[in-house]
Amino acid sequence: MLIENRFLKYLSFLISAIFVSYVIYLIISSFFIVKNQFIDIGDATYVNQVRTDDYTIKLATYLTKDCASNKVCEVQSMLDFVTAIPYKINESIARNAKQVVTQNFGDCDDKSNLLISMLKVKGYEAYFVLVPKHIFVIVNMEQKLQNSKALYINDKEFYILESTATGSKIAFPLKYNFNEIEAIVDPFNNKRLVINKLEYR
């Protein structure tokens, strides 16, 4: 009887220890999910779903296979793919690249997550620009596009990519005033850019 009681006692301790460890794991995991995906923007919280997974790498590689490292071709090919996906309001949280493609619809959050994820895996410096009720992507092309205006952040040139406008081109016109820009965000580090100087020319 004593042996059985000891066994049950140790078994209950073991089960309790496993349960406590699992709860601690969930808490720590939740902390990192929040840290990496949620960012406070004024009175709202933005949730990103950017990915640099195998699916995104294969998709970006396939879409740019005929570009021979031509940056304009690469970016425009990825942008064309994203803008061809039907626009539809997503009532839930933003979705990742694979979900947007397989479900074949998305709003500005969804389509921007897809676009910036592909840009990232192809090595481009790109950011989210958050404005009232909208989000768009900006990208550094490391070259000046003739007859195209760019957004200069701390004297660095970025072209606007509008994921929701079917057939839109690189250097989409800025439709917002500077005071409407709520934040420029690096979603892969989940940080707002510090902006000392902002120009559109």
Secondary structure, DSSP 8 states (H G I E B T S, - for coil): -HHHHHHHHHHHHHHHHHHHHHHHHHHHHHHHHHHHHEEEETTEEEE-----SHHHHHHHHHHTTTSTT-HHHHHHHHHHHHHHS-B----SS---HHHHHHHT-B-HHHHHHHHHHHHHHTT-EEEEEEETTEEEEEEE-SS--TT---EEETTEEEEEE-TTSTT--SS----S-GGG--EEEETTTTEE---S-EEE-
